[in-house]
Amino acid sequence: GPVTATMVSRMLKDKGVREVVLAARELKRRGSSLRMRLVGAPDPANPSSVEEEALHQWHREGCIEWLGSRDDIADIWAQSHIAILPSYREGMPKSLLEAAACGRPIVTTDVPGCNDFVTHGVTGFVVPVENWMQLADAVDKLVADPALRERMGGAARTKVETEFSETIVVRETLGLYTQALAQEDERSSNFARESFRL
């Protein structure tokens, strides 16, 4: 089937939903056969939430497919060729970690968290925030080049295995706790010594 690019996220404006829609329209204008999918639900409690009616309208328009909230994310990535997250701000995005673990190349934005994880030109492309035209261009490069998708997806998978596997994350987390406890023990000992002198 056609190349599929997918964004897995809450449907928030500051996750870049608008930019995905504009990029999808641009790619459609260029004659691309790309399928652009949005997976996730709006968050009415968040002032940045995209209205559900807007998501339905874009779906009806045919520029994107909105799948709503899903629990089968591994299957979603299995049906996708490219992962997208054009967020305005981010921590370490779990959706990109999952996409990379599934060997998918990533197109994301130049913000902390996203640019810490994606190496531009190696595991995917990093584009400026709110720049839907560069987002479209980056996706278009991946659509046109299956070998590039495979190479970047493989590099993304390797990065997850070597830097973000559960074993590594648990080891580093325990190391931080051990270091914090040692510093606390040292502060307590120093406090006790100072109190004894008084």
LINBEL-V158713 format. One record per pair of residues at least 4 apart in sequence whose ideal C-beta (glycine too) atoms are under 7 Angstrom apart, sorted by sequence separation. I is the first residue (numbers start at 1). GAP is how many residues later the second one is. D is the distance in whole Angstrom. If there is no record, write none. Layout:
BEGIN
i=I gap=GAP d=D
i=I gap=GAP d=D
END
This chain:
BEGIN
i=13 gap=4 d=6
i=16 gap=4 d=6
i=17 gap=4 d=7
i=18 gap=4 d=6
i=19 gap=4 d=6
i=20 gap=4 d=6
i=21 gap=4 d=7
i=22 gap=4 d=6
i=23 gap=4 d=6
i=24 gap=4 d=6
i=25 gap=4 d=6
i=26 gap=4 d=7
i=28 gap=4 d=6
i=50 gap=4 d=6
i=52 gap=4 d=6
i=53 gap=4 d=6
i=54 gap=4 d=6
i=55 gap=4 d=6
i=56 gap=4 d=6
i=57 gap=4 d=6
i=72 gap=4 d=6
i=73 gap=4 d=6
i=74 gap=4 d=6
i=75 gap=4 d=6
i=76 gap=4 d=6
i=93 gap=4 d=7
i=94 gap=4 d=6
i=95 gap=4 d=6
i=96 gap=4 d=6
i=97 gap=4 d=6
i=98 gap=4 d=7
i=100 gap=4 d=7
i=111 gap=4 d=6
i=112 gap=4 d=6
i=113 gap=4 d=7
i=114 gap=4 d=6
i=119 gap=4 d=5
i=127 gap=4 d=6
i=131 gap=4 d=6
i=132 gap=4 d=6
i=133 gap=4 d=6
i=134 gap=4 d=6
i=135 gap=4 d=6
i=136 gap=4 d=6
i=137 gap=4 d=7
i=139 gap=4 d=6
i=140 gap=4 d=6
i=141 gap=4 d=6
i=145 gap=4 d=7
i=146 gap=4 d=6
i=147 gap=4 d=6
i=148 gap=4 d=6
i=149 gap=4 d=6
i=150 gap=4 d=6
i=151 gap=4 d=6
i=152 gap=4 d=6
i=153 gap=4 d=6
i=154 gap=4 d=6
i=155 gap=4 d=6
i=156 gap=4 d=7
i=157 gap=4 d=6
i=158 gap=4 d=6
i=159 gap=4 d=6
i=160 gap=4 d=5
i=161 gap=4 d=6
i=164 gap=4 d=7
i=165 gap=4 d=7
i=166 gap=4 d=6
i=167 gap=4 d=6
i=168 gap=4 d=6
i=169 gap=4 d=6
i=170 gap=4 d=6
i=171 gap=4 d=6
i=172 gap=4 d=7
i=173 gap=4 d=7
i=174 gap=4 d=6
i=175 gap=4 d=6
i=176 gap=4 d=6
i=177 gap=4 d=6
i=178 gap=4 d=6
i=179 gap=4 d=6
i=180 gap=4 d=6
i=181 gap=4 d=6
i=182 gap=4 d=6
i=183 gap=4 d=6
i=184 gap=4 d=6
i=185 gap=4 d=6
i=186 gap=4 d=6
i=187 gap=4 d=6
i=188 gap=4 d=6
i=189 gap=4 d=6
i=190 gap=4 d=6
i=191 gap=4 d=6
i=192 gap=4 d=6
i=193 gap=4 d=7
i=194 gap=4 d=7
i=10 gap=5 d=6
i=12 gap=5 d=7
i=13 gap=5 d=6
i=27 gap=5 d=4
i=44 gap=5 d=6
i=50 gap=5 d=6
i=58 gap=5 d=6
i=59 gap=5 d=6
i=99 gap=5 d=4
i=109 gap=5 d=6
i=110 gap=5 d=5
i=118 gap=5 d=5
i=120 gap=5 d=6
i=160 gap=5 d=7
i=163 gap=5 d=7
i=164 gap=5 d=6
i=9 gap=6 d=4
i=11 gap=6 d=6
i=43 gap=6 d=5
i=58 gap=6 d=5
i=59 gap=6 d=6
i=70 gap=6 d=6
i=87 gap=6 d=7
i=100 gap=6 d=7
i=108 gap=6 d=4
i=118 gap=6 d=5
i=120 gap=6 d=4
i=128 gap=6 d=6
i=142 gap=6 d=6
i=27 gap=7 d=5
i=42 gap=7 d=5
i=59 gap=7 d=4
i=99 gap=7 d=6
i=127 gap=7 d=4
i=141 gap=7 d=7
i=142 gap=7 d=5
i=42 gap=8 d=6
i=58 gap=8 d=7
i=85 gap=8 d=6
i=118 gap=8 d=6
i=127 gap=8 d=5
i=42 gap=9 d=7
i=42 gap=10 d=5
i=85 gap=10 d=6
i=96 gap=10 d=6
i=108 gap=10 d=5
i=55 gap=11 d=5
i=85 gap=11 d=6
i=115 gap=11 d=5
i=127 gap=11 d=5
i=24 gap=12 d=4
i=96 gap=12 d=6
i=106 gap=12 d=5
i=7 gap=13 d=5
i=83 gap=13 d=6
i=125 gap=13 d=4
i=20 gap=16 d=6
i=83 gap=16 d=3
i=108 gap=16 d=7
i=110 gap=16 d=5
i=38 gap=17 d=7
i=106 gap=17 d=6
i=107 gap=17 d=6
i=109 gap=17 d=7
i=110 gap=17 d=7
i=20 gap=18 d=7
i=96 gap=18 d=7
i=105 gap=18 d=7
i=106 gap=18 d=3
i=107 gap=18 d=5
i=108 gap=18 d=6
i=109 gap=18 d=6
i=110 gap=18 d=6
i=111 gap=18 d=6
i=105 gap=19 d=5
i=109 gap=19 d=7
i=110 gap=19 d=6
i=93 gap=20 d=6
i=107 gap=20 d=7
i=109 gap=20 d=5
i=17 gap=21 d=7
i=77 gap=21 d=6
i=83 gap=21 d=5
i=90 gap=21 d=6
i=92 gap=21 d=5
i=93 gap=21 d=6
i=96 gap=21 d=6
i=77 gap=22 d=6
i=82 gap=22 d=6
i=86 gap=22 d=7
i=87 gap=22 d=6
i=89 gap=22 d=6
i=91 gap=22 d=5
i=96 gap=22 d=7
i=81 gap=23 d=7
i=82 gap=23 d=6
i=83 gap=23 d=5
i=84 gap=23 d=5
i=85 gap=23 d=5
i=86 gap=23 d=5
i=88 gap=23 d=7
i=90 gap=23 d=4
i=100 gap=23 d=7
i=78 gap=24 d=7
i=80 gap=24 d=6
i=87 gap=24 d=6
i=90 gap=24 d=5
i=73 gap=25 d=6
i=77 gap=25 d=4
i=82 gap=25 d=6
i=92 gap=25 d=6
i=38 gap=26 d=5
i=11 gap=27 d=7
i=36 gap=27 d=7
i=37 gap=27 d=7
i=41 gap=27 d=6
i=77 gap=27 d=6
i=87 gap=27 d=6
i=36 gap=28 d=5
i=37 gap=28 d=5
i=38 gap=28 d=5
i=39 gap=28 d=5
i=41 gap=28 d=4
i=74 gap=28 d=7
i=107 gap=28 d=6
i=124 gap=28 d=6
i=5 gap=29 d=6
i=11 gap=29 d=5
i=38 gap=29 d=7
i=40 gap=29 d=6
i=85 gap=29 d=6
i=123 gap=29 d=6
i=10 gap=30 d=5
i=11 gap=30 d=6
i=35 gap=30 d=6
i=37 gap=30 d=6
i=122 gap=30 d=7
i=2 gap=31 d=4
i=3 gap=31 d=5
i=4 gap=31 d=4
i=5 gap=31 d=5
i=6 gap=31 d=5
i=7 gap=31 d=5
i=8 gap=31 d=5
i=9 gap=31 d=5
i=10 gap=31 d=7
i=11 gap=31 d=4
i=12 gap=31 d=6
i=39 gap=31 d=5
i=107 gap=31 d=5
i=2 gap=32 d=6
i=7 gap=32 d=7
i=8 gap=32 d=6
i=107 gap=32 d=6
i=123 gap=32 d=5
i=124 gap=32 d=7
i=2 gap=33 d=5
i=4 gap=33 d=6
i=6 gap=33 d=6
i=10 gap=33 d=5
i=17 gap=33 d=5
i=122 gap=33 d=5
i=123 gap=33 d=4
i=12 gap=34 d=6
i=14 gap=34 d=5
i=13 gap=35 d=5
i=28 gap=35 d=6
i=12 gap=36 d=4
i=123 gap=36 d=6
i=12 gap=37 d=6
i=13 gap=37 d=6
i=21 gap=37 d=5
i=39 gap=37 d=6
i=105 gap=37 d=6
i=11 gap=38 d=7
i=12 gap=38 d=7
i=25 gap=38 d=5
i=11 gap=39 d=4
i=24 gap=39 d=4
i=24 gap=40 d=5
i=88 gap=41 d=5
i=21 gap=42 d=6
i=21 gap=43 d=6
i=11 gap=44 d=6
i=20 gap=44 d=7
i=105 gap=44 d=5
i=105 gap=47 d=4
i=105 gap=48 d=5
i=86 gap=49 d=5
i=104 gap=49 d=5
i=103 gap=50 d=4
i=106 gap=50 d=6
i=103 gap=51 d=6
i=105 gap=51 d=6
i=104 gap=52 d=7
i=103 gap=53 d=7
i=103 gap=54 d=4
i=84 gap=55 d=7
i=100 gap=56 d=4
i=101 gap=56 d=7
i=82 gap=57 d=6
i=100 gap=57 d=6
i=100 gap=59 d=6
i=101 gap=59 d=5
i=82 gap=60 d=5
i=100 gap=60 d=5
i=97 gap=63 d=6
i=20 gap=64 d=6
i=8 gap=65 d=6
i=20 gap=66 d=6
i=19 gap=67 d=5
i=82 gap=67 d=7
i=97 gap=67 d=6
i=8 gap=68 d=7
i=81 gap=68 d=6
i=16 gap=69 d=7
i=6 gap=70 d=6
i=15 gap=70 d=7
i=16 gap=70 d=3
i=16 gap=71 d=5
i=15 gap=72 d=5
i=16 gap=72 d=7
i=14 gap=73 d=7
i=6 gap=74 d=4
i=14 gap=74 d=4
i=4 gap=75 d=6
i=5 gap=75 d=7
i=14 gap=75 d=6
i=4 gap=76 d=5
i=5 gap=76 d=7
i=9 gap=76 d=6
i=4 gap=77 d=5
i=5 gap=77 d=4
i=6 gap=77 d=6
i=7 gap=77 d=5
i=3 gap=78 d=5
i=6 gap=78 d=7
i=7 gap=78 d=6
i=3 gap=79 d=7
i=5 gap=79 d=5
i=9 gap=86 d=6
i=8 gap=87 d=4
i=16 gap=93 d=7
i=34 gap=105 d=7
i=26 gap=106 d=7
i=26 gap=107 d=7
i=32 gap=108 d=7
i=23 gap=109 d=5
i=27 gap=109 d=5
i=34 gap=109 d=5
i=22 gap=110 d=4
i=26 gap=110 d=4
i=19 gap=111 d=6
i=32 gap=111 d=6
i=23 gap=112 d=4
i=27 gap=112 d=7
i=19 gap=113 d=4
i=23 gap=113 d=4
i=27 gap=113 d=6
i=19 gap=116 d=6
i=23 gap=116 d=6
i=5 gap=134 d=6
i=3 gap=140 d=5
END
